Amino acid sequence: MLAGCSVSFTYKYLDWLILWRVDDYITFNSQQDVLFETELDQLIQWHKSTEIPRYITFLDKLSRYLNADAGVNEEQVSSIIHDLRDAWLRLSEAGYLPLSKLALSLSPQQIKALTASIEDDINEAESEIGTVEEQQDEFYDNSIEFLSDWIGNLTTEQKALLIAWSEQKAPTRLRHLTYKKAWLAHLKYTLMRRENQPIFSKEFKRLITELDTFKTAEYLAIREQNRALWVRYIVQLSKSLTPQQKKRATKKLDELRTELKQIRDND
């Protein structure tokens, strides 16, 4: 639905889009609607004033890396991963309190509907998990689609790199679903203990800001292996970029930076 929308358009209607998505999981009463909209507006304003400037700085870094004659190195790619992870952590920390207020307002019927909807999502994803080969093909196809949008037609060398990457990347979809089930079980546990404020606050914050604690050691280890592959292949792909591909990617980064500046500067 949003594939053809600009970042500025999406951000302008972000509150409506989030409300529309949340409605798939839970129906609020009038008081909860007011609470949700108030908290969401404050969160979006925080994001606009605090995070959007960080994103602009991040795009400046990407542009510098992209146009380096030698391509990016592993340390630089690792710094990109670190920046992305920090952005998510900041957002989860900022969203924890608003979400906890909403969680405390839910009725038993709403909790049942919410957790049932999440469980339905997990079951649907589990039924569509696919074979290892299908997951590899999906990763390759998605990578081709993403990179084609950013740099144009890929060279034979670049396609070969993506094939090798997809074959070496360990599948994590089943382990990710196991993590989601563990997270959902703890959500149910936490929501049943809302009368005990210290326990609820501690465990709900864990649900929002400490997601890795619900993942198995095996999953975390495989994720780190895949992350190392990500670093290695991004370095190789960066060194393979043609001048035309760099020009296209730089233009798209500039356009995105311009949109973010407009979001930052508009009231």
N, C-alpha and C positions, 0 to 999 in steps of 0.2 A: 504493500500500500504506500509506503513512504520512500520507495526506491528512487523515485524521480523528484523528490522534494529536496530543496536546499537546506543547509544547516540552519540558516536564519529563520526559514519558514517553520521548520520542525521545532526550533527553540521557542518561537513565538507562541506556538500552540502546545507546548510541552505539558502544561498542566492538564489540558483537555485530553491529550493523548494518554497520559498516565492514568487519569480517571477512567478513561474508556477501557484501558487494559485491566485495571484493578476490578472493574465491574464484572469481569469474567470469573472472578474468584469469590467475591463477597458483595453483598448488598448492604449499604450503610443506611441507618436511619437519618433523620434530618439533623440531629445534633452531631452525629458522626461525620456527616457531609461537611458541616461547618468546620469541625475540628480538622478533618483531612485537608480541606482546601486551605485553611489558615496555615497549617504546618507545611504543606507542600509549597505554598507561596513563599514562605520564609526560607525554605530550603533552596528553592530556585534562585531567590535573590542572593543568598549566600554563594551559590555556585557561580552566578553571573559575576559577582564582585571579586570573588576569591579565586575560583578555578579557571574561569575563562582567560584571565591574564596569564596564568601558568600554561595553558594550552598554547597560547600564542608564542610564548617563549620556547615551548617544546617544538613547535613547528619551525621556528627559527633554527633550532639545533638540527632538526631533520634536514632542512634545506642545506645547511653547511655540510653535513655529512654526505648528502646526496651528490653535491657538486665537488667533493674532494677528488682530485685526480686519481688517487690510489684506491678510491672506494673506502668503505668503512672497515674498521678492524673489530676484533672480537670484544675489546674493552668498550668501544663505542656502542656496539649493539647491546651489550649487557647493560649499559647505562640507559638505553631506550627502554629495555624491559623493566629496569628499576623505576624509571619515571612513570611508566604505565601502572605498575603495581602500587606505587605511592599514591597516584591519583585515585585508584580504586579504594585504597585504605582510608584516604581523607573523606571520600564520599560516604563510605560505610560508617565512619565515626560520626559524621555530621547527620546521617540519617537514623542513627540508633535511637536517639531520644524521641523524635517525632513518631517513629514506628512503635516504640514502647507505649506511648500515650494512646495510640490507636488500639494496640493489643489489649491494654487494660480496659478499654471501653467495650470490647466485644462480648456479646451474649454467648451462652453455651451453644445455641443454634448456629450462630455465625461462625464460631470456632469449628463446629462440625462440618459446616459447608465449606469453609476455607481449606481445612485439612483434606477433605474428600476431593476437592478440586485439584489440589497439589498431587494427591495420590493418583488421580486419573491421569494427570500429565506424565507422571513417572511410568505408569503402566503402559501408556501409549508409546512413550519413547522406548520402553523395553521391547515392545512388540515390533518396533521398526529398527532395531539395533543393527541388523545386517551382518554379513560375514566380515572377516578381517579384510578380504580382498575388496569388498564393496566399500568399506570404510576408507581404504587406501585410494580407491577410485574417486570417492567423494572429496577427499582431501585434495587430490590432484586437480579435479575439476573446479573446486572452489578457489584454489590458488591461481589457476589459469584465469578464471573470471575476474578475480580481484586485481591481479597484476596487469591484465589486459586493459582494465579500466584506467589504471594509473600510468602505465608506460607504453601502451599500444601493443602491437603484435610482438609476441615473444620469438626469440631466435631459437634455432634448433638446440643450441647449447643450453639455453635457459630451460627449455622444456625437458631436456635430459636431466638437468639438476633437480627439477621438480619431481620427475619420475623416481630418481634415486632417493630423494627426501621422503616421498610418500611410502616407498618400500621399507625404509629404515625406521620410520616413525612408529613407535609402539602404540597399538590401539588402547584407548583409555575409556571408551564409551561405557562399557560394562562396569568398570570400576567407578566411573563418575555417577552412574545410577545407584550403585551401592552407597556412595557418599550421600546422595540425595535422600535415600531411604533413611540413613542414619540421622541426617539433619531433620527430616520430617518427624521421626520418632522423638527427637529431642524437643522439637517445637511443641508437639502434643504434651510432652512431659512438663515443659515450662509453662504453657498456658493453663494447665491444670493446677498450677501452684502460684497463681497470681496474688492470692491473699497473703502470701509470705513475701513481702516486698524485697528484702535483701536477696533471697534466693532468686526471685523473678528477675530482678535487675541484673544480677550477675550472669544468669544463664541466658537471658534474652540478649544481652550485649554479646555474649559468646556466639549466639546464633547469627548475629549480624556482622560482627567485626572479626571473628576468629574462625573462619570457615574451614581452615586447614585442620582444625582439631577434630573434625568429623570424617576426615579422610584417612584411609589406612596407610601404614608405613610403606607398603608396596606401591600404592598409588602415588604417593609423594615422591618415591624414588624414581618411578617411571616418568613422572612429570618432569623431574630434573634432567633425566636423560633426554627427553624430547626437547626440553628447553636448550640443552647444549647443542642438539641438532639444529634447532631454530637459529641459534647464533652462527653456527658454522655455515649453514646454507645461505643465510642472509648476507654474510660476508662474501661468499662466492657469487651470489647473484648481483651484488652491488658492483663487483669488479667486472661483470659481464655486460653492464649497461652500455648501450650505444649513446652517442651524443643526442640523437633524436629522442631516445627514451628518457634521458635525463631532462631534456627540455620540456617534455610533456609533463613529467612528474613535478618539476619545479613550478610549472604554470598552475597545476592543480593545488599544490601546497600554497602558492600565493593567493589563489582564489579562496581557499579555505581560511587562510589567515585574514583576508579582507572581511570575510563574513563574520569571523569571530570578533574582529575589532568593531564591526557594526553592532553586534550583540552587546559587547562591553560598553559601548558609548551611548546606546539608545536606552532611554528610560522606559 
